Amino acid sequence: MKTDITRRYFLQTTSLAGASLSLGLANSRAAETDGTSAKPAVLGGEPVCSGGFPGWPVFDETEEKALRETLHSGQWYRGSGKAVAGFEEAYAKLTGAKHCLATSCGTSALTTTLGALEIGPGDEVILPPYTFVATYNVIVLNYALPIFVDSDLETFQIDANKIEAAITERTRAIVPVHLGGSSVDLDKVLEVGKKHKIPVIEDACQSHLAEWRGQKVGTWGTGGCFSFQASKNLNSGEGGAVLTNDHDFAEICRSFHDQGRAGHVAARFAYSGTRGSNLRLCEFQGNLLLAQMTRLEEQSKRRTENATYLTKMLREIPGILPAKMYEGCTRNAYHLYMFRYQKDQFANLTRAKFMTALGKEGVPCSGGYSPMNRSAYVLGLTRTRHYQKTYPSETLNRWAERNQCPKNDQLCQEAVWFTQNMLLGPRTDMDKIAEAIRRIQKHAGEVAKV
Ligand SMILES: *Cc1c(COP(=O)(O)O)cnc(C)c1O
């Protein structure tokens, strides 16, 4: 491998030198372009990305006007205004869903769908361990038993081939997460759900505009949940939505998110008897989302272009394995840019030190999720009063063992993430990221000693 790298860099350098010479440029210019010869910033060199990356959120007078409009209208609540309803219509149209219900956040979108399915004590719900903790919390807030299904190392998504083995007669929902803007293997997930007559709730909180076989994710299962929290690709500070093509399910969700009441004014105080809560979005957020949506498609295209280009370069670097997409994923929204870092290709430089070195080059990154299924928080579930009352000790004793996810453990040790805003700049930003990584690799032995 080592000789291979050296040889490739050599070829790259010589061909650049050749090009420079033929353009009449000095040789030193070519050496400069081949960033690997420079010292990493962590060893005292110049950082590759001194200019930083685009900031987030992105806004201008469009957002200012939208917020002022709501302010002056005096109609701040969805019951009286038209911004939230307008957003629901627009988001349904954009995604091709029959129904869209806006909620106060992504977590409340998930809560709404699980509430509409009447998930409760004694039920089991399947989820991946590689997700934001909200996916887990909505299950345990209903006193249902979360069952983790291991990750697919190549794609970072739930391993759909392992779902069926996790199903029991108590399984009431499957909640796959379209992680990082990509898609789970929806063909397989939906097939298992259909076979066992278990509803699929897509956690699409990170995957606005992503597609599976040309159709938007979040529109395939019984329900699909989105988040508009500040870090997400569509942002109103806090916010969320449920998509569904099922009319009855949409009605139950609408009622659930509004104190269990039926949607129409005449019924507002005629207690309908369904459980529910106040999980409504407000008019300011609705109007802000309409403004932000004018940028969504273009930003999303830019992320995809940059990410695709970056992947091509990173695949050439031994020990850097960008997350793959399933063949059916026809559009990746790149909420995160994720890859696996293999230290044996970097002179055993630890991931932590690699990330520090990358940070010094001006490329911020994170190691992503830690293994949720092994956390003290999750493992403590079986010792809580309500779980001990609800589940047979036999079930609780076997639970941790059922939740072993060895691939996910490995993934959590190897993953490195970039955030979506880093993909919003010019293509040259991607060149710099790749250059920073190559530079660290070239000097990995010395970097390891820092
Ligand atoms: C962000 C997120 C949520 C929760 O959304 P909030 O709007 O923060 O409540 C749920 N699941 C996943 C995968 C997320 O990334």
The ligand as a MOL file (V3000), in Angstrom:
LIG
                    3D

  0  0  0     0  0            999 V3000
M  V30 BEGIN CTAB
M  V30 COUNTS 15 15 0 0 0
M  V30 BEGIN ATOM
M  V30 1 C -32.6060 16.1290 14.8270 0
M  V30 2 C -33.0700 14.7510 14.9130 0
M  V30 3 C -34.2270 14.3890 15.6260 0
M  V30 4 C -34.9720 15.3390 16.5170 0
M  V30 5 O -35.3530 16.5140 15.9330 0
M  V30 6 P -35.5750 17.8040 16.8450 0
M  V30 7 O -36.1900 18.7820 15.8980 0
M  V30 8 O -34.2660 18.2390 17.3710 0
M  V30 9 O -36.5280 17.4300 17.9230 0
M  V30 10 C -34.6440 13.0770 15.5590 0
M  V30 11 N -33.9650 12.1540 14.8620 0
M  V30 12 C -32.8530 12.4500 14.1920 0
M  V30 13 C -32.1580 11.3830 13.4100 0
M  V30 14 C -32.3480 13.7550 14.2050 0
M  V30 15 O -31.2200 14.0340 13.5600 0
M  V30 END ATOM
M  V30 BEGIN BOND
M  V30 1 1 1 2
M  V30 2 1 2 3
M  V30 3 2 2 14
M  V30 4 1 3 4
M  V30 5 2 3 10
M  V30 6 1 4 5
M  V30 7 1 5 6
M  V30 8 2 6 7
M  V30 9 1 6 8
M  V30 10 1 6 9
M  V30 11 1 10 11
M  V30 12 2 11 12
M  V30 13 1 12 13
M  V30 14 1 12 14
M  V30 15 1 14 15
M  V30 END BOND
M  V30 END CTAB
M  END
